[in-house]
């Protein structure tokens, strides 16, 4: 597949294609904030509704085609692409990422059911474990109420903003497993430059739309994203 490249604004660029081919060509970023596939997909078996309303969960059972555990090479590229990293699913990928003394934990407030109580991100930006309690379960949501998820593993924008809040000095944010673009939306809202890669064209198009919408309605108290510095050739 020939990579597709979209420049949505100065300092906001997205690629559709294989991260193994694209990422080595992009240079270094300040931080990699990403939620890669964990390789644990299971069919939902439901109709995507709860109490007569759409839930946060999509019924995209095609996820089985792309929800494969990242290879060691993929994780190595993520770690070497940036000075700092926040990688969700650290408990599934710890053998590839290494130990983490300061994980970020999203307490999902799911209640008494079969869903996980929390998700864990491996990171090198927090000296000790930090927890965010943010409900996002079915019809019960602390944010984005009334909006159905557009990706089977989509996280709340608020959770990704929380991650980025640990990166006050990071001007450029990379997400090589961009999905529906939540990290990009959060980065724009925090005034960061964003660079994302997504393999699936369907989700790439969704990410382009969501990030474009975020650019049209930035946070008035946060500066617009700055472009990524370009290394000038030596004369």
RORODREN-32389 format. One record per residue (C-alpha): x, y, z. Coordinates in steps of 0.25 Angstrom, whole numbers, plus 2048, in hexadecimal, padded with zeros to 3 digits. Example, Ala and Ser with C-alpha at 12.3 -4.5 7.8 and 13.67 -1.06 7.14 Angstrom:
REM RORODREN-32389
8317EE81F;8377FC81D;
This chain:
REM RORODREN-32389
800800800;80580E7FC;805817809;7FB822809;80082F80F;7F683A814;7FB848819;7EF84D821;7F6859826;80485E829;809854833;7FE84A831;80183F827;7FB831826;80082581E;7F7819819;80080D818;80A80381F;81180982B;81D800828;81F80881B;81B81681F;82081882D;82F816829;82E82281F;82882C829;83482F833;832831842;82683684A;82583C858;81B83185C;814824857;80682385D;7FF817857;7F580C85A;7FA800851;7F27F384F;7F47E985A;7F07DD852;7E47D985B;7D87DC852;7CB7D5855;7BE7D684E;7B47DE855;7A87D6852;79F7E1855;7987EC84D;79F7F8852;7937FD85A;7907FE869;78380286F;77F805861;78A80F85E;79780E857;7A380A860;7B180E85F;7B4801858;7B57FF849;7B17F2843;7BD7F2839;7C07E383A;7CA7E582F;7D47E983A;7D87DB83A;7E07DE82D;7E87E9833;7E87E6842;7F67DF842;8007E184D;80B7EB848;8187E4844;8257E784C;82A7F0840;81D7F8841;81F7FB850;82E7FE84E;82A808844;82080F84D;82A80F859;836815850;82D81F849;82B828855;83282D862;82582986A;81A81F868;80C81B86D;80880E867;7FB80886B;7FA7F986E;8077F8875;8027EC87D;8017E486F;80E7EA869;8177EB876;8217E0870;8237E9864;8237F786B;82A7F3878;8277F7887;81F80388B;820809899;815814895;80A80F88D;7FD81788A;7F181088E;7E3813889;7D880E893;7CC80C88A;7C280B895;7BB80088D;7B37FB899;7B07EC89C;7B17E688E;7BB7DE885;7C27EA880;7D07EE885;7D07F7891;7DD7FF88B;7E7800880;7F5803882;7FF80B87A;80E80887B;81681687B;82381C87E;81D82A882;817827890;82082389C;81581C8A3;80881689F;7FC81F89C;7ED81C89B;7E2824894;7D4820897;7CB82288B;7BE81B888;7BC81787A;7B480A87A;7A8809871;79D813874;7A5818880;7B082287B;7B782E882;7BA834874;7B6833866;7A883086A;79E82C85E;7AA829855;7AC81B851;7BA81684F;7C0815841;7CA80A844;7C97FD84C;7D4801856;7D2810856;7D6818863;7D0825868;7D6832864;7D7835872;7E0829875;7EA82C86A;7EA83B86F;7EE83687D;7F982E877;7FE83A86F;7FD84387C;80A83B881;811841875;811850877;81E85286F;81B849863;818851857;81684584D;80D839850;80E82C848;804821847;80881683E;7FB80E841;7F281A83F;7E481283D;7D981C83D;7E2828841;7DF82A850;7EE82D853;7EE837848;7E183E84D;7E783E85B;7F4844856;7ED84F84E;7E585385B;7F2853863;7F985C858;803852853;80884E845;803840841;808836838;800829836;80081C82F;7F581282C;7F5806824;7E6804821;7E080E817;7D280E81E;7D881382B;7E281C824;7D682481E;7CF82482B;7DB82A832;7DD834827;7CF839829;7D0839839;7DD841839;7D884A82E;7CC84D837;7D584F843;7DE85983B;7D1861838;7CE862847;7DB86384F;7DC86785E;7DC87685F;7E587586B;7F086D864;7F9871858;7F886B84B;80185F848;80F863843;81685C837;820851839;82E857837;83585482A;84485082B;84B85A821;857854819;86585881D;86B862814;
